[in-house]
């Protein structure tokens, strides 16, 4: 159950992971937001714009777009040196976590947001970063050892 090798077992694992990720992201939209640093001349940003548009349609999150050429002090504050650059912001305090530097696919972004949300909320420790809730108590649970 922890690491299935058959196709049906892998499919079941992927369904569990996908459901947990989507549910966490949907339930977190009021407590988190994204800051998206971009540059008008950046071809990679054009691609990231499309992915973020789909993300907003899917999850309803707020994304604050920041042009680094117009907001150099804000970009400097977050140490943004290249675009596209996405930050996950926790609204309950001043914590934030980089999601990506460079274009990130929707699937990778969802995975990183899921893990970042849990880490910023204190639901997991850095050691537990790679496990899912449904894996707690199993082989991959570092606290079980």
FIFI-255927 format. One line per field, with one value per atom (N, C-alpha, C): residue number from 0; atom name; x, z, y. Coordinates in steps of 0.1 Angstrom, whole numbers. Last residue first. Layout:
BEGIN
k: c(NUM; ...)
a: c(CA; ...)
east: c(X; ...)
up: c(Z; ...)
north: c(Y; ...)
REM end
This chain:
BEGIN
k: c(144; 144; 144; 143; 143; 143; 142; 142; 142; 141; 141; 141; 140; 140; 140; 139; 139; 139; 138; 138; 138; 137; 137; 137; 136; 136; 136; 135; 135; 135; 134; 134; 134; 133; 133; 133; 132; 132; 132; 131; 131; 131; 130; 130; 130; 129; 129; 129; 128; 128; 128; 127; 127; 127; 126; 126; 126; 125; 125; 125; 124; 124; 124; 123; 123; 123; 122; 122; 122; 121; 121; 121; 120; 120; 120; 119; 119; 119; 118; 118; 118; 117; 117; 117; 116; 116; 116; 115; 115; 115; 114; 114; 114; 113; 113; 113; 112; 112; 112; 111; 111; 111; 110; 110; 110; 109; 109; 109; 108; 108; 108; 107; 107; 107; 106; 106; 106; 105; 105; 105; 104; 104; 104; 103; 103; 103; 102; 102; 102; 101; 101; 101; 100; 100; 100; 99; 99; 99; 98; 98; 98; 97; 97; 97; 96; 96; 96; 95; 95; 95; 94; 94; 94; 93; 93; 93; 92; 92; 92; 91; 91; 91; 90; 90; 90; 89; 89; 89; 88; 88; 88; 87; 87; 87; 86; 86; 86; 85; 85; 85; 84; 84; 84; 83; 83; 83; 82; 82; 82; 81; 81; 81; 80; 80; 80; 79; 79; 79; 78; 78; 78; 77; 77; 77; 76; 76; 76; 75; 75; 75; 74; 74; 74; 73; 73; 73; 72; 72; 72; 71; 71; 71; 70; 70; 70; 69; 69; 69; 68; 68; 68; 67; 67; 67; 66; 66; 66; 65; 65; 65; 64; 64; 64; 63; 63; 63; 62; 62; 62; 61; 61; 61; 60; 60; 60; 59; 59; 59; 58; 58; 58; 57; 57; 57; 56; 56; 56; 55; 55; 55; 54; 54; 54; 53; 53; 53; 52; 52; 52; 51; 51; 51; 50; 50; 50; 49; 49; 49; 48; 48; 48; 47; 47; 47; 46; 46; 46; 45; 45; 45; 44; 44; 44; 43; 43; 43; 42; 42; 42; 41; 41; 41; 40; 40; 40; 39; 39; 39; 38; 38; 38; 37; 37; 37; 36; 36; 36; 35; 35; 35; 34; 34; 34; 33; 33; 33; 32; 32; 32; 31; 31; 31; 30; 30; 30; 29; 29; 29; 28; 28; 28; 27; 27; 27; 26; 26; 26; 25; 25; 25; 24; 24; 24; 23; 23; 23; 22; 22; 22; 21; 21; 21; 20; 20; 20; 19; 19; 19; 18; 18; 18; 17; 17; 17; 16; 16; 16; 15; 15; 15; 14; 14; 14; 13; 13; 13; 12; 12; 12; 11; 11; 11; 10; 10; 10; 9; 9; 9; 8; 8; 8; 7; 7; 7; 6; 6; 6; 5; 5; 5; 4; 4; 4; 3; 3; 3; 2; 2; 2; 1; 1; 1; 0; 0; 0)
a: c(N; CA; C; N; CA; C; N; CA; C; N; CA; C; N; CA; C; N; CA; C; N; CA; C; N; CA; C; N; CA; C; N; CA; C; N; CA; C; N; CA; C; N; CA; C; N; CA; C; N; CA; C; N; CA; C; N; CA; C; N; CA; C; N; CA; C; N; CA; C; N; CA; C; N; CA; C; N; CA; C; N; CA; C; N; CA; C; N; CA; C; N; CA; C; N; CA; C; N; CA; C; N; CA; C; N; CA; C; N; CA; C; N; CA; C; N; CA; C; N; CA; C; N; CA; C; N; CA; C; N; CA; C; N; CA; C; N; CA; C; N; CA; C; N; CA; C; N; CA; C; N; CA; C; N; CA; C; N; CA; C; N; CA; C; N; CA; C; N; CA; C; N; CA; C; N; CA; C; N; CA; C; N; CA; C; N; CA; C; N; CA; C; N; CA; C; N; CA; C; N; CA; C; N; CA; C; N; CA; C; N; CA; C; N; CA; C; N; CA; C; N; CA; C; N; CA; C; N; CA; C; N; CA; C; N; CA; C; N; CA; C; N; CA; C; N; CA; C; N; CA; C; N; CA; C; N; CA; C; N; CA; C; N; CA; C; N; CA; C; N; CA; C; N; CA; C; N; CA; C; N; CA; C; N; CA; C; N; CA; C; N; CA; C; N; CA; C; N; CA; C; N; CA; C; N; CA; C; N; CA; C; N; CA; C; N; CA; C; N; CA; C; N; CA; C; N; CA; C; N; CA; C; N; CA; C; N; CA; C; N; CA; C; N; CA; C; N; CA; C; N; CA; C; N; CA; C; N; CA; C; N; CA; C; N; CA; C; N; CA; C; N; CA; C; N; CA; C; N; CA; C; N; CA; C; N; CA; C; N; CA; C; N; CA; C; N; CA; C; N; CA; C; N; CA; C; N; CA; C; N; CA; C; N; CA; C; N; CA; C; N; CA; C; N; CA; C; N; CA; C; N; CA; C; N; CA; C; N; CA; C; N; CA; C; N; CA; C; N; CA; C; N; CA; C; N; CA; C; N; CA; C; N; CA; C; N; CA; C; N; CA; C; N; CA; C; N; CA; C; N; CA; C; N; CA; C; N; CA; C; N; CA; C; N; CA; C; N; CA; C; N; CA; C; N; CA; C)
east: c(93; 105; 111; 72; 69; 82; 81; 78; 75; 83; 95; 93; 65; 63; 75; 66; 73; 72; 51; 65; 73; 26; 31; 46; 18; 18; 23; 5; 9; 7; -6; 6; 11; -25; -30; -18; -10; -17; -21; 22; 8; 1; 56; 46; 32; 76; 73; 62; 80; 76; 71; 88; 76; 71; 109; 112; 100; 96; 104; 107; 64; 77; 85; 30; 41; 54; 13; 8; 18; 20; 25; 20; 14; 4; 9; 37; 34; 24; 33; 45; 42; 9; 10; 22; 16; 5; 6; 37; 40; 29; 23; 34; 37; 6; 1; 11; 24; 15; 9; 37; 45; 36; 15; 23; 30; 7; -2; 5; 31; 26; 17; 31; 42; 38; 7; 8; 19; 13; 2; 3; 48; 36; 25; 66; 62; 49; 93; 80; 78; 111; 110; 96; 108; 116; 118; 81; 89; 97; 75; 69; 77; 88; 89; 83; 67; 75; 76; 61; 59; 69; 47; 54; 51; 33; 42; 50; 0; 12; 21; -22; -24; -11; -16; -23; -24; 12; 2; -3; 20; 19; 8; 42; 30; 31; 55; 56; 42; 71; 59; 62; 85; 88; 75; 97; 86; 90; 125; 110; 108; 149; 145; 130; 152; 162; 159; 139; 135; 145; 139; 151; 148; 118; 117; 128; 128; 125; 123; 130; 143; 140; 104; 111; 124; 99; 92; 99; 116; 118; 111; 105; 119; 121; 81; 81; 95; 85; 78; 79; 98; 104; 97; 82; 95; 101; 49; 59; 72; 30; 39; 49; -2; 8; 16; -16; -12; 0; -43; -29; -26; -66; -62; -47; -82; -72; -70; -99; -104; -95; -92; -92; -98; -96; -98; -100; -90; -103; -106; -64; -74; -88; -51; -51; -62; -54; -61; -62; -37; -51; -59; -13; -19; -33; -9; -10; -16; -6; -17; -19; 16; 3; -8; 37; 33; 19; 40; 36; 30; 48; 36; 31; 72; 61; 48; 89; 85; 73; 93; 86; 81; 93; 97; 88; 87; 95; 98; 73; 65; 73; 79; 84; 77; 66; 68; 75; 57; 66; 68; 29; 35; 44; 19; 24; 32; -11; 2; 6; -24; -25; -11; -45; -32; -35; -70; -59; -45; -87; -90; -79; -78; -78; -81; -78; -69; -69; -95; -98; -89; -81; -94; -98; -57; -56; -70; -68; -60; -60; -80; -88; -81; -58; -69; -77; -43; -38; -49; -61; -56; -50; -65; -76; -72; -39; -45; -57; -34; -26; -33; -55; -54; -46; -47; -60; -60; -22; -23; -36; -30; -21; -22; -44; -51; -43; -24; -35; -43; -8; -3; -14; -26; -21; -16; -28; -40; -36; 0; -7; -19; 21; 12; 5; 34; 42; 33; 29; 24; 32; 39; 46; 41; 21; 29; 36; 8; 0; 8)
up: c(128; 131; 144; 126; 130; 134; 115; 129; 135; 88; 95; 110; 68; 79; 88; 50; 47; 58; 61; 59; 57; 81; 71; 70; 95; 102; 93; 67; 81; 87; 42; 44; 58; 40; 40; 42; 39; 51; 52; 23; 23; 36; 25; 27; 26; 23; 11; 13; 47; 35; 24; 72; 67; 53; 78; 76; 70; 82; 70; 67; 95; 97; 83; 90; 89; 92; 98; 98; 96; 96; 108; 108; 75; 85; 97; 59; 65; 76; 52; 59; 66; 38; 50; 58; 16; 25; 38; 4; 10; 20; -6; 4; 12; -24; -14; -2; -40; -32; -20; -53; -44; -35; -67; -57; -48; -83; -73; -63; -99; -90; -79; -113; -103; -94; -128; -118; -108; -143; -133; -123; -144; -149; -138; -143; -136; -142; -153; -157; -149; -126; -139; -141; -95; -103; -117; -73; -85; -90; -47; -54; -66; -16; -30; -36; 10; 5; -10; 40; 26; 22; 68; 62; 47; 84; 74; 66; 88; 94; 82; 74; 88; 95; 47; 51; 66; 31; 42; 48; -2; 9; 19; -25; -17; -5; -55; -40; -35; -86; -78; -63; -114; -100; -92; -148; -138; -125; -138; -140; -149; -113; -126; -126; -87; -97; -111; -57; -70; -81; -30; -36; -50; -19; -19; -26; -22; -9; -8; -50; -42; -28; -56; -62; -53; -44; -39; -44; -59; -45; -39; -85; -82; -67; -101; -86; -82; -128; -121; -106; -133; -139; -132; -124; -116; -122; -118; -129; -122; -102; -100; -111; -95; -105; -103; -72; -74; -83; -72; -76; -79; -54; -57; -61; -66; -58; -63; -79; -74; -65; -91; -77; -71; -119; -112; -97; -126; -130; -122; -116; -110; -114; -134; -120; -113; -158; -156; -141; -153; -156; -154; -150; -138; -141; -176; -166; -153; -189; -193; -182; -176; -175; -178; -185; -171; -169; -211; -209; -195; -205; -213; -211; -192; -184; -192; -212; -203; -194; -224; -231; -222; -210; -207; -215; -211; -222; -221; -187; -200; -212; -161; -168; -182; -128; -142; -148; -99; -104; -119; -81; -93; -99; -51; -57; -69; -40; -47; -52; -7; -20; -27; 19; 11; -2; 29; 39; 32; 9; 17; 27; -2; -10; -2; 9; 14; 8; -3; 11; 16; -27; -27; -13; -17; -24; -24; -5; 3; -4; -28; -16; -8; -44; -49; -37; -28; -33; -36; -25; -13; -17; -51; -43; -31; -58; -65; -57; -41; -40; -47; -49; -35; -34; -76; -73; -59; -72; -79; -76; -60; -53; -59; -82; -69; -61; -100; -103; -91; -87; -90; -92; -87; -75; -76; -115; -107; -94; -121; -126; -119; -92; -103; -108; -71; -83; -95; -43; -52; -65; -15; -28; -38; 5; 6; -7; 0; 0; 0)
north: c(61; 54; 55; 79; 66; 58; 102; 102; 89; 97; 98; 98; 76; 85; 86; 55; 68; 79; 34; 33; 46; 51; 41; 41; 72; 59; 48; 89; 90; 76; 89; 80; 81; 108; 94; 84; 131; 128; 113; 125; 129; 125; 136; 126; 133; 155; 147; 137; 169; 176; 167; 161; 155; 160; 178; 164; 156; 203; 201; 186; 193; 198; 196; 203; 193; 200; 223; 210; 199; 249; 242; 228; 264; 263; 255; 260; 273; 273; 233; 237; 250; 233; 225; 229; 250; 253; 246; 235; 248; 252; 212; 210; 224; 225; 216; 215; 239; 246; 238; 217; 227; 235; 206; 198; 207; 228; 222; 214; 230; 241; 236; 206; 209; 220; 210; 198; 201; 233; 233; 222; 240; 234; 235; 270; 258; 253; 290; 284; 271; 305; 300; 294; 296; 306; 300; 289; 286; 299; 294; 283; 279; 305; 305; 292; 316; 305; 306; 335; 332; 321; 350; 340; 339; 368; 374; 363; 355; 361; 366; 348; 349; 354; 345; 358; 359; 335; 331; 343; 332; 341; 336; 320; 316; 325; 334; 332; 329; 330; 329; 326; 344; 340; 341; 342; 344; 338; 363; 361; 349; 370; 366; 363; 380; 384; 379; 388; 383; 389; 394; 388; 382; 407; 393; 386; 433; 429; 413; 435; 434; 429; 437; 426; 424; 462; 450; 437; 479; 477; 465; 477; 472; 470; 478; 476; 470; 479; 490; 490; 456; 468; 481; 436; 439; 452; 437; 439; 444; 414; 425; 425; 402; 403; 416; 382; 396; 396; 361; 362; 377; 342; 355; 355; 312; 319; 333; 294; 307; 314; 270; 271; 284; 272; 259; 260; 298; 292; 280; 299; 307; 302; 280; 278; 286; 294; 281; 278; 315; 318; 305; 302; 308; 311; 294; 284; 290; 319; 309; 299; 329; 336; 327; 313; 312; 318; 322; 309; 307; 348; 346; 332; 343; 349; 347; 336; 326; 330; 361; 351; 340; 392; 378; 368; 418; 413; 398; 423; 424; 418; 401; 412; 412; 393; 391; 403; 376; 386; 382; 370; 366; 377; 358; 369; 364; 342; 341; 355; 334; 340; 339; 320; 321; 329; 317; 319; 322; 311; 323; 327; 287; 299; 312; 262; 272; 285; 243; 248; 259; 239; 245; 251; 226; 239; 246; 203; 212; 226; 191; 195; 205; 186; 195; 200; 168; 180; 190; 146; 153; 167; 138; 143; 151; 131; 141; 147; 109; 121; 133; 91; 96; 108; 87; 93; 98; 75; 88; 95; 51; 60; 74; 39; 43; 53; 36; 45; 49; 17; 31; 41; -4; 1; 15; -9; -6; 1; -15; -3; 0; -23; -27; -14; -13; -14; -18; 10; 0; -1; 17; 19; 8; 12; 24; 27; -12; 0; 13)
REM end
